[in-house]
Amino acid sequence: TKSDVETQDPLTAMIAERDQLKDQLLRALADTENMRRRSEREAANVRKYGHTPFARDLVGAIDNLARAVESAPENLDQSDETMKSLIMGIQLSWTELQSVIEKHGIKRVEPLGEKFDYNLHQAMFEVPTNDQPSGMVLEVVQHGYILHDRLLRPAMVGVSKTADAAGATSNDQSKTDE
């Protein structure tokens, strides 16, 4: 093998070394590009979802303000000026808060009348009915929230169930009691 090295053409050796270095350079460039793309993706995720813990903590306060707005009397003409100012201030705060959270990608899940979606809703109870098809949201106990496309908190809901099936179950139980 010593004679092979001694007899090897220096040009061939340089070309082989060049090809090897070129291959290493292309791999290093590809690794760098992959790392740049991964860093950009991670930075975009941080910008988009970095405030998730804050948003989760905020939704409870949003619910409380919503309850205050909903409990305000519809006709403010019968209220005194202090009460009118208080209620109007709460309503303005609610409107501004809705605008701010929407600007930051937080949306309220309002599923009333929609088909139950286990990705967005949590069924708390079933409501026997023949007026609606089975699996429809008939009552919202607590609204849910999403941040862009990620669930912050599921909506707590009551879901329709065919009353005939519920009646058959209760009839079967009553027969066994007799």
matplotlib code that plots the C-alpha trace (Angstrom):
import matplotlib.pyplot as plt

x = [0.0, 3.0, 3.6, 0.0, 0.5, 3.8, 2.5, -0.8, -1.1, -1.0, -3.8, -6.1, -5.4, -6.1, -9.4, -10.5, -9.6, -11.4, -14.5, -14.4, -14.1, -16.9, -19.2, -18.4, -19.0, -22.4, -23.4, -22.4, -24.4, -27.4, -27.1, -26.8, -29.9, -31.9, -30.9, -31.9, -35.3, -35.8, -34.8, -37.3, -40.1, -39.3, -39.2, -42.5, -44.0, -42.7, -44.3, -47.5, -47.9, -45.5, -48.3, -50.3, -49.9, -50.9, -53.9, -55.0, -54.9, -56.7, -59.8, -61.1, -61.1, -62.8, -65.5, -66.1, -66.4, -68.8, -71.0, -71.0, -72.0, -74.7, -76.2, -76.6, -80.2, -81.2, -83.1, -80.7, -83.3, -84.6, -81.2, -79.6, -76.6, -74.0, -75.4, -75.6, -72.0, -70.8, -72.7, -71.5, -67.9, -68.1, -69.6, -66.9, -64.2, -65.8, -65.8, -62.2, -61.1, -62.8, -60.9, -57.5, -57.8, -58.9, -55.9, -53.7, -55.3, -57.6, -61.1, -64.1, -65.6, -69.4, -70.8, -74.5, -76.5, -73.4, -72.5, -70.4, -66.7, -64.5, -61.5, -63.2, -65.9, -66.2, -69.6, -70.7, -74.2, -76.7, -80.1, -82.8, -84.7, -86.6, -86.4, -82.7, -80.5, -78.2, -74.9, -75.8, -74.7, -77.9, -76.4, -73.1, -72.0, -68.7, -67.3, -64.1, -61.2, -58.6, -55.3, -54.9, -55.4, -54.6, -57.2, -56.7, -59.8, -62.6, -66.2, -68.2, -71.4, -74.7, -75.2, -78.5, -79.4, -82.4, -85.1, -86.4, -83.1, -83.2, -86.8, -86.0, -83.1, -85.3, -88.1, -85.7, -84.4, -88.0, -88.8, -85.9, -87.0, -90.5]
y = [0.0, 2.3, 2.1, 3.1, 6.3, 7.1, 6.4, 8.3, 11.3, 14.5, 16.1, 13.1, 13.4, 17.2, 16.6, 14.0, 16.3, 19.2, 17.0, 15.9, 19.5, 20.6, 17.9, 19.0, 22.7, 21.8, 19.8, 22.7, 25.2, 22.9, 22.5, 26.3, 26.9, 24.3, 25.9, 29.3, 28.0, 26.2, 29.4, 31.5, 29.0, 29.0, 32.8, 33.0, 30.5, 32.6, 35.7, 34.0, 31.8, 33.3, 35.0, 31.8, 31.6, 35.2, 34.7, 31.6, 33.7, 36.6, 34.6, 34.3, 38.0, 38.4, 36.0, 38.1, 41.3, 39.5, 38.5, 42.2, 43.4, 40.7, 41.5, 45.2, 46.4, 46.8, 50.1, 52.6, 55.4, 54.3, 54.3, 57.3, 59.0, 57.3, 53.8, 54.8, 56.0, 52.8, 50.6, 52.5, 52.4, 48.6, 48.3, 50.5, 48.4, 45.2, 46.6, 47.7, 44.4, 42.5, 44.6, 44.1, 40.3, 39.9, 42.0, 39.6, 36.5, 35.5, 34.5, 33.5, 30.1, 30.6, 27.2, 27.7, 25.9, 24.3, 20.6, 19.4, 19.4, 17.6, 19.8, 23.0, 21.9, 19.9, 18.2, 18.8, 17.2, 15.9, 17.5, 15.0, 16.5, 15.6, 19.2, 19.0, 16.2, 14.4, 16.1, 19.7, 22.3, 23.5, 25.4, 27.1, 27.0, 28.7, 30.1, 28.7, 30.6, 30.0, 31.7, 31.8, 28.0, 26.7, 26.0, 28.0, 26.7, 24.5, 25.7, 23.9, 22.9, 21.0, 18.7, 17.4, 13.8, 12.1, 12.0, 8.6, 6.9, 8.6, 7.5, 3.9, 3.8, 5.1, 2.7, -0.3, 0.7, 1.1, -2.4, -3.8, -2.0, -3.7]
z = [0.0, 0.5, -3.2, -3.9, -1.9, -3.5, -6.9, -6.4, -8.6, -6.5, -8.6, -7.9, -4.1, -4.2, -6.1, -3.6, -0.7, -2.4, -2.9, 0.8, 2.0, -0.4, 1.0, 4.6, 3.7, 2.1, 5.2, 7.5, 5.4, 5.5, 9.2, 9.6, 7.5, 9.4, 12.7, 11.4, 10.4, 13.7, 15.6, 13.5, 14.2, 17.9, 18.0, 16.2, 18.7, 21.6, 20.1, 19.4, 22.5, 25.1, 27.0, 27.5, 31.3, 31.6, 29.3, 31.4, 34.5, 32.8, 31.7, 35.3, 35.7, 32.3, 33.5, 36.6, 34.5, 32.1, 35.1, 36.3, 32.8, 32.5, 35.9, 35.2, 34.7, 31.0, 31.6, 33.2, 33.2, 36.5, 38.1, 39.9, 38.3, 40.4, 39.4, 35.7, 35.8, 37.5, 35.1, 32.0, 33.3, 33.7, 30.2, 28.7, 30.5, 29.1, 25.6, 25.8, 27.4, 24.5, 22.0, 23.8, 24.2, 20.6, 19.5, 21.3, 19.8, 22.7, 21.7, 23.7, 22.9, 22.7, 21.8, 22.5, 19.8, 18.3, 17.9, 20.9, 20.1, 22.6, 21.4, 22.7, 25.1, 28.3, 28.9, 32.5, 32.2, 29.7, 29.0, 27.9, 25.0, 21.8, 20.5, 19.5, 18.1, 20.5, 21.1, 20.8, 23.3, 25.1, 28.0, 28.7, 32.4, 31.7, 28.5, 27.1, 25.6, 22.9, 22.2, 18.4, 17.8, 21.2, 23.9, 27.1, 28.8, 27.5, 27.7, 30.4, 28.7, 29.0, 26.0, 24.6, 24.8, 23.2, 25.8, 24.5, 25.3, 28.8, 29.4, 28.3, 30.8, 33.6, 32.8, 32.8, 36.2, 37.6, 36.4, 38.3, 41.4, 41.4]

ax = plt.figure().add_subplot(projection="3d")
ax.plot(x, y, z, "-o")
ax.set_aspect("equal")
plt.show()
